[in-house]
Amino acid sequence: CCPNDSRTHKRNKKTQLHTMTRIKPKHMFRIFTFTCFFSSYIAQHTVPNIAYPLSTSSRWIVDENGQRVKLACVNWPSHLQPVVAEGLSKQPVDAVAKKIVEMGFNCVRLTWPLDLMTNETLANNVTVRQSFQSFGLKDDIVGFKTNNPSMIDISLIEAFKMVVTTLGNNDVMVILDNHLTKPGWCCANDDGNGFFGDQFFDPTVWTAALRKMAATFDGVSNVVGMSLRNELRGPKQNVNDWFKYMQQGAEAVHSANKNVLVILSGLNFDADLSFVRSRPVNLSFTRKLVFELHWYAFSDGNLWATSNPNDICGRVLKRLGNRGNFLLNKGLPLFLSEFGIYQRGGNANDNRYLGCLSGWAAENDVDWSLWALTGSYYLREGVVGMIEYYGALDSDWNSVRNSSFLQQISLLRSPLQGTTYY
């Protein structure tokens, strides 16, 4: 996800969404009115009957029949040290999947560490129980035995597959996101996972792992996309290597699984795709390419709280236009694969950011993925049971942390543009 220190000071909720007419920057803080009509509309369109696989048509993602499918996703981390999808010591996997649907999401961006594909011992010979034992997570073993007894003694890769299968059984699409190489929290400029050639980021190993993951889920219909790498960053990042290796990674995925969307992230913690404005990505295949971008309030420090909200919104949207939004005008899909707020209580920085983001997302009708589903982590940065206050779920993995926030983003879930759509 985001820079290492950024989730320690998250904010919250309460700005509401903008009008659906053409939104000018100076009017970005007008409020959406949530009517019964829209609530009913959303309820009817949360889980459509989708004809897989997905592909692209100009800037839209469409199904096999050419009908638009809008990704309204939530991030479910599975890339931290235990290499198990978070929360399954608290709730049965099927209950979590059903909760995802109940909250209005149709898709999960499921994260994974490269080691899950490259370290055979870790993936195939370490069970969920053994992984927890290795980190002294005794309470999670007890919870797992209670809530997911069929998963506790299977290998890590089989547990990962079971999560994907269960999501599919509940009509939830999955995007597989290679978050980093070594299991753990992400991300820092100097963590060795940031860019091609870093200590833990060998392009050859990465490409082979992408190909293997793509092949693993070839024919699994609800796996609709693969995000090649999360938040490229660090002192080694450069445009030439981005094109060289991201194109190689995309080709590797498509060679092993021709059904999935291939999703490319930008530079500087996935905040910058400006370099593809004048230099196109060249691939041997078509109608599968999607670009992704991340946007958080903390990317601009405390400016949302200290500046005139209309001014800062206008400046940020201009920057966003230069760094990613231009892709839509070029007929290329843009996926906002991470955004979110601190969901415990009102903070002006997050409130104003959310208002600006929501207006932009509605006006441009972008596909998106909220950070995050997570109510708590098994183990994060040495802390057992750390609570994720950016999480849609509370620490019990059953209660919604902030129902007002989910209502605020509810109108963004359904397609608002496009010629034919669900």
C-alpha positions in Angstrom: 0.0 0.0 0.0 1.4 3.4 1.0 4.7 4.7 2.5 5.7 3.1 5.7 4.8 5.9 8.1 1.6 7.1 6.4 -0.9 4.7 8.0 0.0 5.8 11.5 -1.7 9.1 11.1 -4.8 8.5 9.0 -7.9 10.6 9.3 -11.7 10.2 8.6 -14.9 10.7 6.9 -17.6 13.1 6.6 -17.3 15.0 3.4 -20.1 14.0 1.0 -20.0 13.4 -2.7 -20.5 15.9 -5.4 -23.2 16.6 -8.0 -23.3 14.5 -11.1 -23.3 17.4 -13.6 -20.0 18.5 -15.1 -18.0 19.4 -12.0 -15.8 22.4 -12.1 -12.9 22.6 -9.6 -14.3 25.6 -7.8 -17.5 23.6 -7.2 -15.8 20.4 -6.0 -17.3 20.6 -2.5 -20.9 20.5 -3.5 -22.7 17.6 -2.0 -24.3 14.5 -3.5 -27.8 13.9 -2.4 -28.3 10.2 -1.7 -31.9 9.6 -2.7 -34.0 6.4 -2.3 -33.7 6.1 -6.1 -30.0 5.8 -6.1 -30.0 3.5 -3.1 -32.4 1.2 -4.9 -30.3 1.5 -8.1 -27.1 0.5 -6.3 -28.7 -2.4 -4.5 -29.9 -3.8 -7.9 -26.5 -3.4 -9.5 -24.0 -4.6 -6.9 -23.5 -8.2 -8.2 -24.5 -8.4 -11.9 -24.4 -11.5 -14.1 -21.1 -11.0 -15.7 -20.0 -12.9 -18.8 -16.3 -13.6 -18.2 -13.6 -12.9 -19.2 -13.2 -9.2 -19.1 -11.5 -7.0 -21.6 -11.3 -3.3 -22.5 -13.2 -1.2 -24.9 -11.6 2.2 -25.2 -11.4 3.5 -21.6 -14.0 1.0 -20.2 -13.8 -2.5 -18.8 -16.4 -4.7 -20.4 -17.5 -8.3 -20.3 -17.6 -10.9 -23.1 -20.8 -9.5 -24.4 -19.4 -6.0 -24.5 -21.4 -4.7 -21.5 -19.6 -2.5 -19.1 -18.4 -3.9 -15.8 -17.4 -1.4 -13.2 -14.9 -2.6 -10.6 -15.9 -1.5 -7.1 -13.3 -3.3 -5.2 -11.8 -3.5 -1.7 -8.2 -4.5 -0.9 -7.8 -7.7 1.1 -4.2 -8.0 2.3 -2.5 -11.5 2.1 1.0 -10.3 1.7 2.2 -9.9 5.3 4.5 -12.3 7.1 2.1 -15.2 7.8 1.1 -15.1 4.0 -2.5 -15.8 4.9 -5.5 -13.6 4.0 -6.1 -11.4 7.0 -9.0 -11.9 9.4 -9.6 -15.6 9.0 -8.9 -16.3 12.7 -11.8 -14.0 13.4 -14.5 -15.1 10.9 -15.1 -18.0 8.4 -13.9 -17.2 5.0 -17.4 -17.6 3.5 -18.7 -15.1 6.1 -16.0 -12.5 5.1 -16.9 -13.0 1.4 -20.6 -12.5 2.1 -19.8 -9.4 4.1 -17.9 -8.0 1.2 -21.0 -8.4 -1.0 -23.2 -7.0 1.8 -21.1 -3.9 1.9 -21.6 -3.4 -1.8 -18.2 -4.4 -3.3 -18.1 -6.6 -6.3 -14.4 -7.2 -6.4 -11.4 -7.9 -4.2 -7.8 -6.7 -4.9 -6.1 -9.7 -3.2 -2.5 -9.0 -2.4 0.3 -11.6 -2.5 4.1 -11.6 -2.0 6.3 -12.9 -4.8 7.7 -15.5 -2.4 4.4 -17.3 -2.6 5.3 -18.3 -6.2 9.1 -18.5 -5.9 9.8 -20.1 -2.5 8.5 -23.7 -3.0 9.0 -24.6 0.6 7.0 -21.6 1.8 4.2 -22.1 -0.6 3.8 -25.8 -0.7 5.3 -27.2 2.5 4.3 -24.7 5.1 0.7 -25.0 6.4 -1.3 -22.2 7.8 -0.8 -23.6 11.3 2.9 -23.8 10.9 3.1 -20.3 9.5 1.3 -19.0 12.6 3.4 -21.1 14.9 6.6 -19.7 13.4 5.5 -16.2 14.5 4.1 -17.3 17.9 0.6 -16.5 16.9 -1.1 -19.0 19.2 -4.4 -17.1 19.5 -4.8 -17.0 15.8 -4.3 -20.7 15.6 -7.1 -21.2 18.1 -9.3 -18.8 16.1 -8.5 -20.4 12.8 -9.4 -23.9 14.2 -12.7 -22.5 15.3 -13.6 -20.4 12.2 -11.8 -22.2 9.3 -10.9 -25.7 10.5 -10.6 -27.0 6.9 -7.9 -24.4 6.2 -5.7 -24.7 9.2 -3.6 -27.7 8.0 -3.4 -27.0 4.3 -0.5 -25.3 2.5 -0.3 -21.5 2.2 -0.9 -21.6 -1.6 -3.9 -23.9 -1.1 -5.3 -21.5 1.5 -4.8 -18.7 -0.9 -6.7 -20.6 -3.6 -9.5 -21.4 -1.2 -10.0 -17.7 -0.6 -10.2 -17.0 -4.3 -12.6 -19.9 -4.7 -14.8 -18.7 -1.9 -15.0 -15.2 -3.3 -16.0 -16.7 -6.7 -18.7 -18.8 -5.0 -20.1 -15.4 -3.8 -19.8 -13.8 -7.2 -16.9 -11.6 -6.2 -14.3 -10.8 -8.8 -10.6 -11.0 -7.9 -7.6 -9.0 -9.0 -4.3 -10.6 -7.9 -1.9 -7.9 -6.8 1.8 -8.6 -6.5 2.4 -6.3 -3.6 6.1 -7.0 -2.8 8.6 -9.8 -2.8 9.4 -10.7 0.8 6.2 -11.0 3.0 5.7 -8.0 5.3 4.4 -4.5 5.4 4.8 -2.2 2.4 6.2 0.3 1.5 9.4 2.3 2.0 11.9 3.8 -0.4 14.7 1.7 1.0 13.0 -1.7 1.7 14.6 -3.5 -1.1 11.3 -4.2 -2.8 10.8 -0.9 -4.6 12.2 -1.2 -8.1 13.8 -3.5 -10.6 17.3 -4.4 -9.5 16.6 -3.8 -5.8 17.8 -6.4 -3.3 14.6 -8.3 -3.4 13.4 -7.4 -6.9 15.1 -9.4 -9.5 13.2 -8.8 -12.8 13.8 -12.3 -14.1 12.5 -13.9 -10.9 9.6 -11.5 -10.8 8.6 -12.3 -14.5 8.7 -16.0 -13.8 6.6 -15.7 -10.7 4.0 -13.6 -12.6 3.8 -16.2 -15.2 3.4 -19.0 -12.6 0.7 -17.1 -10.7 -1.2 -16.4 -14.0 -1.0 -20.1 -15.0 -2.2 -21.1 -11.5 -5.4 -19.3 -12.0 -5.9 -19.8 -15.7 -9.5 -20.9 -16.2 -10.6 -19.6 -12.8 -13.3 -17.3 -14.1 -13.6 -14.8 -11.2 -9.9 -14.0 -11.4 -10.4 -11.1 -13.8 -7.1 -9.3 -13.6 -3.5 -9.2 -12.3 -1.7 -6.1 -11.0 1.9 -6.6 -11.9 3.6 -4.8 -8.9 2.4 -2.4 -6.2 3.9 1.1 -5.8 7.1 1.1 -7.7 9.5 3.5 -5.9 13.0 4.2 -4.7 16.2 5.7 -5.9 16.6 3.2 -8.8 13.2 4.0 -10.4 13.5 5.2 -14.0 11.3 5.3 -17.1 13.4 3.2 -19.4 13.5 0.3 -17.0 9.8 0.7 -16.3 8.9 0.2 -20.0 11.4 -2.6 -20.4 10.3 -4.7 -17.5 6.6 -3.9 -17.2 6.1 -4.8 -20.8 8.0 -8.1 -20.2 5.8 -8.8 -17.1 2.7 -8.0 -19.1 3.7 -10.4 -21.8 4.5 -13.1 -19.3 1.1 -12.9 -17.7 -0.7 -12.9 -21.0 1.3 -15.8 -22.3 0.1 -17.9 -19.3 -3.4 -16.6 -18.9 -5.1 -14.8 -21.8 -8.2 -14.1 -19.9 -7.0 -11.7 -17.2 -6.7 -7.9 -17.5 -3.1 -6.8 -17.2 -2.8 -3.9 -14.8 0.3 -1.6 -14.7 1.2 0.7 -11.9 3.2 4.0 -12.1 6.2 5.4 -10.4 6.6 7.3 -7.1 4.4 5.0 -5.1 2.0 4.7 -8.1 1.3 8.4 -8.1 2.7 9.1 -11.5 2.0 7.8 -15.0 2.9 10.9 -16.8 5.6 9.2 -18.8 3.1 7.1 -20.8 1.5 10.3 -22.3 4.1 10.5 -25.1 5.5 7.0 -25.0 2.9 4.2 -25.5 3.2 0.7 -23.9 3.8 -1.7 -26.7 2.4 -5.2 -26.2 1.7 -8.1 -28.6 -1.9 -8.3 -27.4 -4.8 -5.9 -27.2 -7.9 -5.1 -25.1 -6.4 -6.2 -21.8 -4.3 -3.3 -20.7 -5.3 -1.2 -17.7 -3.4 1.4 -15.7 -3.6 1.9 -12.0 -3.1 4.9 -9.7 -3.1 5.5 -5.9 -4.3 8.7 -4.2 -4.3 9.4 -0.5 -4.7 12.6 1.5 -1.4 12.2 3.2 0.3 12.4 -0.2 -0.1 16.2 0.2 0.7 16.3 3.9 -1.7 18.5 5.8 -2.5 20.8 2.9 -6.2 19.7 2.7 -6.8 21.0 6.2 -4.7 24.1 6.0 -5.5 25.4 2.5 -8.7 26.7 0.9 -10.5 23.4 0.0 -11.4 24.6 -3.5 -7.9 25.8 -4.2 -6.2 22.6 -3.1 -8.7 20.5 -4.9 -8.1 22.4 -8.1 -4.3 22.1 -7.8 -4.4 18.4 -7.0 -6.8 17.7 -9.8 -4.6 19.5 -12.2 -1.6 17.4 -11.1 -3.8 14.3 -11.3 -4.7 15.2 -14.9 -1.0 15.4 -15.8 0.0 12.2 -13.9 -2.9 9.9 -14.8 -6.3 11.3 -15.7 -5.1 12.1 -19.2 -5.3 8.3 -19.9 -9.0 8.4 -20.0 -9.0 11.0 -22.8 -6.6 8.7 -24.7 -9.1 5.9 -24.4 -7.2 3.9 -21.8 -8.8 2.5 -18.6 -7.6 4.0 -15.3 -8.1 2.0 -12.1 -7.9 3.9 -8.8 -6.6 0.8 -7.0 -5.9 2.4 -3.6 -7.6 5.3 -1.8 -9.0 5.6 1.7 -9.4 7.5 4.9 -8.9 7.1 8.6 -12.4 5.9 9.6 -12.6 6.6 13.4 -13.6 10.3 13.4 -13.8 13.6 11.6 -10.5 15.1 10.3 -10.5 18.0 8.0 -7.6 16.7 5.9 -9.3 13.5 5.0 -12.8 15.0 4.8 -11.8 17.6 2.2 -9.7 15.1 0.3 -12.6 12.6 0.2 -14.9 15.3 -1.2 -12.5 16.2 -4.0 -11.7 12.6 -4.8 -15.4 11.6 -4.8 -16.3 14.3 -7.2 -13.5 13.4 -9.6 -14.3 9.7 -9.4 -18.0 10.3 -10.1 -17.4 12.7 -12.9 -14.9 10.4 -14.6 -16.7 7.2 -13.5 -13.5 5.4 -12.7 -13.0 1.9 -11.5 -11.7 1.8 -8.0 -10.5 -0.3 -5.0 -10.8 0.9 -1.4 -7.9 0.5 1.1 -8.9 -1.7 2.9 -11.1 -4.5 4.0 -8.9 -5.2 7.0 -10.2 -4.9 10.5 -6.9 -6.0 12.0 -3.7 -7.8 11.1 -2.3 -11.1 12.5 1.1 -9.4 12.6 2.2 -6.1 11.2 5.6 -4.5 11.8 6.1 -6.6 14.9 2.7 -5.8 16.5 0.3 -8.7 17.0 -3.3 -7.9 16.2 -2.7 -4.4 15.0 -5.9 -2.6 14.2 -6.3 -1.1 10.7 -8.3 2.1 11.1 -8.4 2.5 7.4 -10.4 -0.8 7.3 -14.0 -1.1 6.3 -14.5 -3.8 9.0 -14.0 -3.4 12.7 -11.4 -5.5 14.5 -14.0 -8.3 15.0 -14.1 -8.7 11.2 -17.9 -8.6 11.3 -19.0 -5.1 12.2 -18.8 -2.3 9.7 -16.3 0.3 11.1 -18.0 3.4 9.6 -21.4 3.0 7.8 -21.5 6.7 7.0 -18.4 6.4 5.0 -19.7 3.4 3.0 -22.8 5.4 2.3 -20.7 8.3 1.1 -18.9 6.1 -1.5 -22.1 4.1 -2.4 -22.9 6.1 -5.5 -19.5 5.5 -6.9 -20.2 1.7 -7.1 -22.4 1.6 -10.1 -21.7 2.6 -13.7 -22.7 6.2 -14.4 -21.4 6.4 -18.0 -20.7 4.2 -20.9 -23.0 3.0 -23.7 -24.2 -0.3 -22.4 -23.6 -1.5 -18.9 -25.0 -3.3 -15.9 
